[in-house]
Amino acid sequence: MISIVGLALEIKYGGYFIDSFPLSYLSATDIFLCADSLHLEFELANLSKALEKVNEEVVLTFYGALASGDVNTVQGLLASDDLEWSFYGPPDDQYLMRFLTGVAPHDRFLFKPVRVRAIGDNVFAEGQGGVSNNSKISKCWIHVWTVKGGKIVQLREYFNTELTVVSPVHDSLWKSQLGKCCRKSCPSLILAV
């Protein structure tokens, strides 16, 4: 909210004071532009949060369809020709690729997301899963999805690896908790977005 208090222009957001400018330093155009740009910035932040929620829902829908063996929904969420896939881990742990290429049934490995968080177009999911015929084996994994226009266009898959996500603006945006959930030490990677 922007308001004139005494001889100053005050800027507040969510009830918190952000800044104040003496009116003698500002023209009417400056005040209008300031109000307009702040409104636009807040609207963009709200739009970004809404888009992140939609992207999270796309990924959660994917996991639900994967668990139930709903191949049509899984295929409908993937970009048809442009899916970029990277896998980091032991070659034997490429369970998702085997299912999507038809080499193995959907229940060969059970993906159970524990945490999911979207940051922009990227959705970070981590969890545990097990080979369906051996309940004693539990593996930790991280999926970094890129979602555009409601379609999954990229997947980076990490098995038994800890991941810290950073950006040029923030030191750390997200950090996996794999070591805690699997009770073991994992190699660590840093991913810049």
Secondary structure, DSSP 4 states (H G I P E B T S, - for coil): -EEEETTEEEEEETTEEEEEEEGGG--HHHHHHHHHHHHHHHHHHHHHHHHHHHHHHHHHHHHHHHHHT-HHHHHHHB-TTT-EEEEES-GGG-HHHHHHTTSS-TTSEEEEEEEEEEETTEEEEEEEEEETT-TT-EEEEEEEEEEETTEEEEEEEEES-EEEEE-SS-S-SEE--HHHHHTS---EEEEE-
